Amino acid sequence: MTRFGIFFTNTPRHADAVVVMGTLTEKMKEVIKEAYDAMPEPKLVVLLGACAISGGIIGEAIPLEATVLIPGCPPNPYTILDALIKVKGGEK
């Protein structure tokens, strides 16, 4: 992923996106909202897998227009990489 300019960081203050995997529970709603609010603009949330997409309360925590959906259970690694590259603007 690094060859496509995609890197991991330890803080949302230096991130362009946050990845949510699994079901977002009521107890995690405030945590994901704080992480989202700490990120600089432009920012987005990547919902990774069927549970993150349909099994949670993500719409109550962050704006849904700021999300990227990567379906699958589990998502194929190539599907994940393809979606991230498209979001970054590398390929159409």
MODELLER restraints for C-alpha pairs under 7 A, 6 or more apart:
rsr = mdl.restraints
at = mdl.atoms
rsr.add(forms.Gaussian(group=physical.xy_distance, feature=features.Distance(at['CA:9:A'], at['CA:15:A']), mean=6.46, stdev=0.5))
rsr.add(forms.Gaussian(group=physical.xy_distance, feature=features.Distance(at['CA:12:A'], at['CA:35:A']), mean=5.72, stdev=0.5))
rsr.add(forms.Gaussian(group=physical.xy_distance, feature=features.Distance(at['CA:12:A'], at['CA:38:A']), mean=5.89, stdev=0.5))
rsr.add(forms.Gaussian(group=physical.xy_distance, feature=features.Distance(at['CA:12:A'], at['CA:39:A']), mean=5.09, stdev=0.5))
rsr.add(forms.Gaussian(group=physical.xy_distance, feature=features.Distance(at['CA:13:A'], at['CA:38:A']), mean=5.39, stdev=0.5))
rsr.add(forms.Gaussian(group=physical.xy_distance, feature=features.Distance(at['CA:13:A'], at['CA:39:A']), mean=4.75, stdev=0.5))
rsr.add(forms.Gaussian(group=physical.xy_distance, feature=features.Distance(at['CA:13:A'], at['CA:40:A']), mean=6.41, stdev=0.5))
rsr.add(forms.Gaussian(group=physical.xy_distance, feature=features.Distance(at['CA:14:A'], at['CA:39:A']), mean=6.73, stdev=0.5))
rsr.add(forms.Gaussian(group=physical.xy_distance, feature=features.Distance(at['CA:15:A'], at['CA:39:A']), mean=5.97, stdev=0.5))
rsr.add(forms.Gaussian(group=physical.xy_distance, feature=features.Distance(at['CA:16:A'], at['CA:39:A']), mean=6.65, stdev=0.5))
rsr.add(forms.Gaussian(group=physical.xy_distance, feature=features.Distance(at['CA:16:A'], at['CA:40:A']), mean=6.92, stdev=0.5))
rsr.add(forms.Gaussian(group=physical.xy_distance, feature=features.Distance(at['CA:16:A'], at['CA:42:A']), mean=6.69, stdev=0.5))
rsr.add(forms.Gaussian(group=physical.xy_distance, feature=features.Distance(at['CA:16:A'], at['CA:43:A']), mean=4.93, stdev=0.5))
rsr.add(forms.Gaussian(group=physical.xy_distance, feature=features.Distance(at['CA:16:A'], at['CA:44:A']), mean=6.61, stdev=0.5))
rsr.add(forms.Gaussian(group=physical.xy_distance, feature=features.Distance(at['CA:17:A'], at['CA:43:A']), mean=5.54, stdev=0.5))
rsr.add(forms.Gaussian(group=physical.xy_distance, feature=features.Distance(at['CA:17:A'], at['CA:44:A']), mean=4.79, stdev=0.5))
rsr.add(forms.Gaussian(group=physical.xy_distance, feature=features.Distance(at['CA:17:A'], at['CA:45:A']), mean=5.38, stdev=0.5))
rsr.add(forms.Gaussian(group=physical.xy_distance, feature=features.Distance(at['CA:17:A'], at['CA:46:A']), mean=6.84, stdev=0.5))
rsr.add(forms.Gaussian(group=physical.xy_distance, feature=features.Distance(at['CA:18:A'], at['CA:44:A']), mean=6.72, stdev=0.5))
rsr.add(forms.Gaussian(group=physical.xy_distance, feature=features.Distance(at['CA:18:A'], at['CA:45:A']), mean=4.97, stdev=0.5))
rsr.add(forms.Gaussian(group=physical.xy_distance, feature=features.Distance(at['CA:18:A'], at['CA:46:A']), mean=6.12, stdev=0.5))
rsr.add(forms.Gaussian(group=physical.xy_distance, feature=features.Distance(at['CA:19:A'], at['CA:45:A']), mean=5.90, stdev=0.5))
rsr.add(forms.Gaussian(group=physical.xy_distance, feature=features.Distance(at['CA:19:A'], at['CA:46:A']), mean=4.67, stdev=0.5))
rsr.add(forms.Gaussian(group=physical.xy_distance, feature=features.Distance(at['CA:19:A'], at['CA:47:A']), mean=6.11, stdev=0.5))
rsr.add(forms.Gaussian(group=physical.xy_distance, feature=features.Distance(at['CA:19:A'], at['CA:48:A']), mean=6.73, stdev=0.5))
rsr.add(forms.Gaussian(group=physical.xy_distance, feature=features.Distance(at['CA:20:A'], at['CA:46:A']), mean=6.09, stdev=0.5))
rsr.add(forms.Gaussian(group=physical.xy_distance, feature=features.Distance(at['CA:20:A'], at['CA:47:A']), mean=5.06, stdev=0.5))
rsr.add(forms.Gaussian(group=physical.xy_distance, feature=features.Distance(at['CA:20:A'], at['CA:48:A']), mean=5.94, stdev=0.5))
rsr.add(forms.Gaussian(group=physical.xy_distance, feature=features.Distance(at['CA:20:A'], at['CA:52:A']), mean=6.28, stdev=0.5))
rsr.add(forms.Gaussian(group=physical.xy_distance, feature=features.Distance(at['CA:21:A'], at['CA:47:A']), mean=6.41, stdev=0.5))
rsr.add(forms.Gaussian(group=physical.xy_distance, feature=features.Distance(at['CA:21:A'], at['CA:48:A']), mean=5.11, stdev=0.5))
rsr.add(forms.Gaussian(group=physical.xy_distance, feature=features.Distance(at['CA:21:A'], at['CA:49:A']), mean=6.50, stdev=0.5))
rsr.add(forms.Gaussian(group=physical.xy_distance, feature=features.Distance(at['CA:21:A'], at['CA:52:A']), mean=5.41, stdev=0.5))
rsr.add(forms.Gaussian(group=physical.xy_distance, feature=features.Distance(at['CA:22:A'], at['CA:51:A']), mean=4.91, stdev=0.5))
rsr.add(forms.Gaussian(group=physical.xy_distance, feature=features.Distance(at['CA:22:A'], at['CA:52:A']), mean=4.74, stdev=0.5))
rsr.add(forms.Gaussian(group=physical.xy_distance, feature=features.Distance(at['CA:23:A'], at['CA:51:A']), mean=5.09, stdev=0.5))
rsr.add(forms.Gaussian(group=physical.xy_distance, feature=features.Distance(at['CA:23:A'], at['CA:52:A']), mean=4.96, stdev=0.5))
rsr.add(forms.Gaussian(group=physical.xy_distance, feature=features.Distance(at['CA:23:A'], at['CA:55:A']), mean=5.04, stdev=0.5))
rsr.add(forms.Gaussian(group=physical.xy_distance, feature=features.Distance(at['CA:23:A'], at['CA:56:A']), mean=5.04, stdev=0.5))
rsr.add(forms.Gaussian(group=physical.xy_distance, feature=features.Distance(at['CA:24:A'], at['CA:52:A']), mean=6.53, stdev=0.5))
rsr.add(forms.Gaussian(group=physical.xy_distance, feature=features.Distance(at['CA:24:A'], at['CA:55:A']), mean=6.97, stdev=0.5))
rsr.add(forms.Gaussian(group=physical.xy_distance, feature=features.Distance(at['CA:24:A'], at['CA:56:A']), mean=4.54, stdev=0.5))
rsr.add(forms.Gaussian(group=physical.xy_distance, feature=features.Distance(at['CA:24:A'], at['CA:57:A']), mean=5.97, stdev=0.5))
rsr.add(forms.Gaussian(group=physical.xy_distance, feature=features.Distance(at['CA:24:A'], at['CA:58:A']), mean=6.42, stdev=0.5))
rsr.add(forms.Gaussian(group=physical.xy_distance, feature=features.Distance(at['CA:25:A'], at['CA:56:A']), mean=6.04, stdev=0.5))
rsr.add(forms.Gaussian(group=physical.xy_distance, feature=features.Distance(at['CA:25:A'], at['CA:57:A']), mean=6.72, stdev=0.5))
rsr.add(forms.Gaussian(group=physical.xy_distance, feature=features.Distance(at['CA:29:A'], at['CA:61:A']), mean=5.52, stdev=0.5))
rsr.add(forms.Gaussian(group=physical.xy_distance, feature=features.Distance(at['CA:30:A'], at['CA:61:A']), mean=6.94, stdev=0.5))
rsr.add(forms.Gaussian(group=physical.xy_distance, feature=features.Distance(at['CA:32:A'], at['CA:61:A']), mean=6.79, stdev=0.5))
rsr.add(forms.Gaussian(group=physical.xy_distance, feature=features.Distance(at['CA:33:A'], at['CA:61:A']), mean=5.22, stdev=0.5))
rsr.add(forms.Gaussian(group=physical.xy_distance, feature=features.Distance(at['CA:33:A'], at['CA:62:A']), mean=6.11, stdev=0.5))
rsr.add(forms.Gaussian(group=physical.xy_distance, feature=features.Distance(at['CA:44:A'], at['CA:66:A']), mean=4.72, stdev=0.5))
rsr.add(forms.Gaussian(group=physical.xy_distance, feature=features.Distance(at['CA:44:A'], at['CA:67:A']), mean=5.52, stdev=0.5))
rsr.add(forms.Gaussian(group=physical.xy_distance, feature=features.Distance(at['CA:45:A'], at['CA:66:A']), mean=6.10, stdev=0.5))
rsr.add(forms.Gaussian(group=physical.xy_distance, feature=features.Distance(at['CA:45:A'], at['CA:67:A']), mean=4.66, stdev=0.5))
rsr.add(forms.Gaussian(group=physical.xy_distance, feature=features.Distance(at['CA:45:A'], at['CA:68:A']), mean=6.22, stdev=0.5))
rsr.add(forms.Gaussian(group=physical.xy_distance, feature=features.Distance(at['CA:46:A'], at['CA:67:A']), mean=5.64, stdev=0.5))
rsr.add(forms.Gaussian(group=physical.xy_distance, feature=features.Distance(at['CA:46:A'], at['CA:68:A']), mean=4.71, stdev=0.5))
rsr.add(forms.Gaussian(group=physical.xy_distance, feature=features.Distance(at['CA:46:A'], at['CA:69:A']), mean=6.13, stdev=0.5))
rsr.add(forms.Gaussian(group=physical.xy_distance, feature=features.Distance(at['CA:47:A'], at['CA:53:A']), mean=5.71, stdev=0.5))
rsr.add(forms.Gaussian(group=physical.xy_distance, feature=features.Distance(at['CA:47:A'], at['CA:67:A']), mean=6.86, stdev=0.5))
rsr.add(forms.Gaussian(group=physical.xy_distance, feature=features.Distance(at['CA:47:A'], at['CA:68:A']), mean=6.05, stdev=0.5))
rsr.add(forms.Gaussian(group=physical.xy_distance, feature=features.Distance(at['CA:47:A'], at['CA:69:A']), mean=5.07, stdev=0.5))
rsr.add(forms.Gaussian(group=physical.xy_distance, feature=features.Distance(at['CA:47:A'], at['CA:70:A']), mean=6.10, stdev=0.5))
rsr.add(forms.Gaussian(group=physical.xy_distance, feature=features.Distance(at['CA:48:A'], at['CA:69:A']), mean=6.54, stdev=0.5))
rsr.add(forms.Gaussian(group=physical.xy_distance, feature=features.Distance(at['CA:48:A'], at['CA:70:A']), mean=5.07, stdev=0.5))
rsr.add(forms.Gaussian(group=physical.xy_distance, feature=features.Distance(at['CA:48:A'], at['CA:71:A']), mean=6.58, stdev=0.5))
rsr.add(forms.Gaussian(group=physical.xy_distance, feature=features.Distance(at['CA:49:A'], at['CA:70:A']), mean=5.87, stdev=0.5))
rsr.add(forms.Gaussian(group=physical.xy_distance, feature=features.Distance(at['CA:49:A'], at['CA:71:A']), mean=4.81, stdev=0.5))
rsr.add(forms.Gaussian(group=physical.xy_distance, feature=features.Distance(at['CA:49:A'], at['CA:72:A']), mean=4.90, stdev=0.5))
rsr.add(forms.Gaussian(group=physical.xy_distance, feature=features.Distance(at['CA:49:A'], at['CA:73:A']), mean=5.56, stdev=0.5))
rsr.add(forms.Gaussian(group=physical.xy_distance, feature=features.Distance(at['CA:49:A'], at['CA:74:A']), mean=5.81, stdev=0.5))
rsr.add(forms.Gaussian(group=physical.xy_distance, feature=features.Distance(at['CA:49:A'], at['CA:75:A']), mean=5.66, stdev=0.5))
rsr.add(forms.Gaussian(group=physical.xy_distance, feature=features.Distance(at['CA:50:A'], at['CA:71:A']), mean=5.55, stdev=0.5))
rsr.add(forms.Gaussian(group=physical.xy_distance, feature=features.Distance(at['CA:50:A'], at['CA:72:A']), mean=5.52, stdev=0.5))
rsr.add(forms.Gaussian(group=physical.xy_distance, feature=features.Distance(at['CA:50:A'], at['CA:73:A']), mean=5.69, stdev=0.5))
rsr.add(forms.Gaussian(group=physical.xy_distance, feature=features.Distance(at['CA:53:A'], at['CA:69:A']), mean=6.70, stdev=0.5))
rsr.add(forms.Gaussian(group=physical.xy_distance, feature=features.Distance(at['CA:70:A'], at['CA:80:A']), mean=6.48, stdev=0.5))
rsr.add(forms.Gaussian(group=physical.xy_distance, feature=features.Distance(at['CA:70:A'], at['CA:83:A']), mean=6.97, stdev=0.5))
rsr.add(forms.Gaussian(group=physical.xy_distance, feature=features.Distance(at['CA:85:A'], at['CA:91:A']), mean=6.38, stdev=0.5))
rsr.add(forms.Gaussian(group=physical.xy_distance, feature=features.Distance(at['CA:86:A'], at['CA:92:A']), mean=6.10, stdev=0.5))
